[in-house]
């Protein structure tokens, strides 16, 4: 009881900017009792000053809280709504970046001639929907930490009215990408499309181990914003999306990818997505990882 009282005293209004270290403080103070508290969602949200990214990070680290907590959070931010604008200098009608990104991923999957694909961090299901439209993909899985996102995916796909012949190729389930899950294994390719920038940097190693070290698909496609391109967006100050924990330049992305390859036995190829500006590169950068040795371990 004492720990609860002390923690509540610490939730009085803060007069400073709430940063990611506040999640660590919350975990230390409430790990022994917060998971069972009836007002756990309210307490956490208020303590973190309604910062949805920090709140979701806290709940991910307290995975024993369960799916019911996710439903008490604010709706997951739709990546497409904030990052996929066209720079103001471009007055021509262009294809939205989120569509270019999806099509680029589909194009690479086609080149690789894969059949079984898992979309890790599927969001509202844009890629999953497109994969289902191509009969060449025989097994399609969508995974997200947010049960609300999976509900949106099911709605987009009209899952309740989907014909059985189409439904049998699809699986959706909730899971955190920083925790080992045997259901992630056994696929020709895994896709993390605009996912890694939503992970706290200290947690990236866990994600790498889960995806590249344990699941070990034949190929892994990773897309993420190119921070260098941000200067091409008028009125953009800071990151492109309020839920991003970082945004990498091209050298930073390549350095991270090279380290992943060294540790986990993959090779990597890089692709631009969107207008490839001579000075700052493309708005989205893609890494295509291929497991060295090809076949099953």
ABEGO torsion letter per residue (X at the ends): XAAAAAAAAAABBBABBBBAAAAAAAAAAAAAAAAABAAAAAAAAAAAGGBAAAAAAAAAABAAAEAAAAAABBBBBBAAAAAABBBAABABBBBBAAAAAAAAAAAAAAAAGBABBBBBGAEAGAAAAAAAABAABABBBBBBABAAAAAAAAAAAGAAABBAAAAAABBBBBBBAABBBAAABGBABBBBBGAAAABBAAAAAAAAAAAAAAAGBABBBBBBBBAAAAAABBGBBEBABAABABBBBAAAAAAAAAAAAAAAGBBBBBBBBEBBBAAAEBABBBBBBBBBGGBBX
